[in-house]
Amino acid sequence: MYYDLHTHTVWSDGELAPSALVAHAARAGVRVLALTDHDTTDGVDEAALAADGLGLQFVPGVELSVTWQGLTVHIVGLGVDVGNVGLKLALLGLRSKRLQRGQAIVQALEAAGLGDARAILERDGIVSRVHVADWLVTGGHARNRATAFKRFLTRGGVGYVAGEWAGLDEAVGWILSAGGDAVLAHPTRYRLSGGRLQQLVRGFAEVGGAALEVVTAGLDAGEMGRLARLAHRHGLCASVGSDFHKVLPWRSLPGGLPNLPEGCRPIWERWSLPSYVQEVC
């Protein structure tokens, strides 16, 4: 797969710098790459410069946190103008909410006797629960991230603090106002019933959503086929993204994904890409 439209760097919860991510993607054969860090575009300039040097077509992006019916879902914005004032103000607000949640989590962990957790807040990028989980692992309180989330950071855990994010229509509106296309990220990961997933996708389409992430890490052919039919049913394009965070033996590398199922309308058909990209891809 020559396209990878969902990746992360150290500016959110990934482990590679933007330039290192681009180099890694180029070695994997990616020709069109989007950087979509959570609630920030701070890594876009570095990634764009690196992509230009390696001959990749770069798509500036972002992944927004959204609250829908009490559930956190993620909307990827592709092709956004990172200088758009409305988007910049929205991202500042989201990062402020993340920091406030992080401060509340740190206070809860310290109150539970788990030690001085203030280092979690001392980073240049966003503060996420992944960084809290890593702190818990480093401090010997959990064996791995999964255990840290289960024991401390999900509902009922001492470090659980609910996040309240933007509404679906608001987040899609920010992306559209910045000239981008909105993509509903990894739809199966929310563990919704068929009916609720239909409701989410319908609502997303109604507020101006452009595409469903049909191909992503961990899906089998049947799941991708169902998502492709769901996208078609609601008049949505299809997107593909590894959701790459770091090099792991059991996770897809950038671009290391199957092709879109037949009958999908790729999101990139909405864009004007250089002719060499169209020919190769």
QUICOR-V189282 format. One line per field, one symbol per residue. phi: phi as a letter, one per 40 degrees, with the letter a starting at -180 (. if undefined). psi: psi as a letter, one per 30 degrees, with the letter a starting at -180 (. if undefined). burial: b if it has 9 or more other ideal C-beta (glycine too) atoms within 8 Angstrom, else e. A space follows every 50 residues. Layout:
phi->???
psi->???
burial->???
This chain:
phi->.cbabaabbccbbcbbcdccccccccccgcbbbbcbccfabccccccccc cccbgccbbcaabccbbbfgbcbbbcbbgccccccccccccccccccccc cccccdccccccgchcbccdccacccbbcccccccccdcgcacaddcccc cbbcdhccbcbcbbbccdccccccccccgbbcbccfccccfccdcccdcc ccccccchcbabccbacgcccccccccccccccbgbcbbbacfcbacbcb bccdgcbcccdcgcccccccbcbdccccccc
psi->kfkjgjllaffcglfkleeeeeeeeeffgkfjkkkiljgkgffeeeeeee eefggkkkjkaljkkkkjhgkklkkkkkgljffkeeeeeeeeeeeeeeee eeeeeeeeeefgggljgffefilealjlfeeeeeeeeeggfleleeeeee efflkflfgkkkkjalleeeeeeeeefgglkkkjkiffffhlleeeeeee eeeeefggkelkjejlkgkleeeeeeeeeeeeeghklklkkfhkeljkfg lklkfhlllklkfkjkefffljlleeeeee.
burial->bbbbbbbbbbbbbbebbbbbbbbbbbebebbbbbbbbbbbbebbebbbbb bbebebbbbbbbbbbbbbeeebbbbbbbbbbbebebbbebbeebbebbbe bbbbbbebbbeeebeebeebbeeebbbbeebbbbbbbeeebbeebebbbb bbbeeebbbbeebebbebebbbbbbbbbebbbbbbbbeebebeeebbbeb bbbbbebebbbbbbbbeebeeebbbebbebbbebebbbbbbbbbeeeeee bebbbebeebbeebebbbeeeebeeebeeeb
